Amino acid sequence: MKALMERQNPLYGRIDLTLNLKPMDYYDSALFYPEFSEEDKVRLFSVFGGISYYNRLIDAQKSVRENIIELIASSGARLENEVAMYLNSEISKITRVLHLNMFVITGYSFKL
């Protein structure tokens, strides 16, 4: 989203409103699946988190396991790419930290 608002982007100046939406907490997320038991609500939140798009895809007619398999784990699942994108972003964060740690360990110094 930040890239859309940069000066060199063709859409620069055309965005009138930006909303910084945060993930919902457990209690708000659980409202998406009132038919499930409290234990299952915790399971669903632990997998789908507080993202409303993910939570609205949950089918109350299916079990927690069936929802996870259908939405994430099966080939061609609607959220299949979300897992890969999330893991890639987390791995890149870890890689940056490891590089910084190596600089500190090896005594690398720089001038500000």
N, C-alpha and C positions, 0 to 999 in steps of 0.2 A: 504494500500500500504506500509506503514511503516513497518508493521509486516513481509512483504516479504523480507525486506532488513536486518532484524535482524540476528545476528550471529547464533542463534540456529535454524533458519529456513532452511530446506533442499535446498531451492533455493538461499541461501546466496551466493553472489559473481557471480551469473549467470545473473544478470540484468545489462545490459550494458548502458542503457539510461533511464532516467526518465524525464518525461515532467510534469511540474506543470501547468496544464491548468486551467485558470480562466474562470468563466462564462462570456458570452458576455454581452455587454451593450444593452440598448433598440434598438439603431440604427442598430447594427449588427444583433440582433435577428429579427428585423422587415424585414430584407432581406429574411428571410425564408418564409414569407407570404406576398408577394407584392400585391396580389389580394384583400386583405382585406382593409377596410377603416382605416383611422388613428385612429379612436375611437376603432375599433375592434383590431387593432395592440396593443394598450395599454391594452385592455382586455386580449389578448393572452399572452402578456409579463407578466402581473400581475399574471397569473396562471402558465405559463410554464417557466418563467424566462429566463435566458441566457444560458440554457443548450442545446447545439446543438442537442443532441439525442432526447430530448423532442420536440424541434421545428421542427425537420424533420419529426416527426410523424403527424403533423398537416395537415389535408386534406383541400385543398383550395376549394373543391367542397361542403364542409359542412359548416354550420354556426359555430360561436364561441361556442354557446351552445351545438351543436351536437358534436363538437370536444371534449369539456370538458367531456360530458357524456360518449362518446365512449372511451376516453383515460384514464379517471380517475374514474368517478362515477359509471359506470356500473359494475356488477358482472363479474369478469374475465378480467377486463380492463388491457391493457398493463402496465399502470402506477399505478395500484391500490395499489401495495405494496410500491411504492415510498412515498405515503402519510403517511402510517403507519410508515415507517422507519424514515421519516423526523420528524414526531410528536414525536416519541420515543426519537430521539436525542435531540430535543428541550426540552422535558420534563425532560430528565436527566440533562441537563444544568441548568434548573430552580431548580431542586431538589438539586443540588450541591450548588447553590447560597443560597437557603433557609437554608441548613445545616450550611453554613459559617455564615450566618446572625444570626442563633440561637446561635452559639458559641460566637459571639460578644455580642449579647444581654444578654446572661447568664454570661458573664464575663470570659469565658474560656480563659486561656492563655497558651502559650507553649514557650519553650526556643529554640532559634535558635542555 
